[in-house]
Amino acid sequence: MAVGNLADGHVQLTLPWRATPPTAEADAAADAVRDRFGATAVTRGALLGRDTGPEMPLLPDP
């Protein structure tokens, strides 16, 4: 399933923990998403659509 062209521009939303340090639960949730969907599944909105150049493949954790 794919969805595209929902909006013309990309906007970085303010996350609830922007004013305070991230919580352990927020870090764990982001890590779980990255583990399931890949390292690029969670990224800053400001970086969407930018060419980051060649990527080095990551080795799995032992």
N, C-alpha and C positions, 0 to 999 in steps of 0.2 A: 504494500500500500504506500502510496506517495501523495503528497499534497504540495502544491506549489502556486506561486503567483497570488498569494493571499493579500499581500500589501506591496506597495511600490518601494518602500524604503525599509531599512532595518533600524530598529531602535533598541538600545540597551535599557532594559527595565531595571528599576531600582529594586533590589532584593531586600527582604526584611532585615537582614543582618548587616546592611551597608553601614549603619551608624554604630554598630557594635561588632565585636569580633565574631567570626563564624562559630557556630556551636558544633559540638561533636556529632550531633544528629544530622546537621546540614552537610558536614564533611562526609559522614558515612553514606548519606543518600547520594551525593555526587559521585563518590567512589563506586557505589553499587551500579549506578547508571553507566559509568565508564567501563566497569567490568563486564556488564552485559552487552553494551552496544559499541564499545570501542573508545579509544582515548580521545577521539575528536567529538564525541557525543555531547559533551558539555563544554561550551566555549563562550567567550565574551561576545555580546551582540555586535560590538564595534569591529570585531574581526571577521564577521560573516562576509563572504564574497571576496575576500582578499586572497591573493595568491601568496601562500606561505613558502613557496619553493619546494624543493624535494624534501621528502620526509624520511627519516631513518626509521626502519621497522624496530619496534620494541620487542625485547625478549620477554617471555612470560615470567612471572615471579615464581621462584622455586617453591 
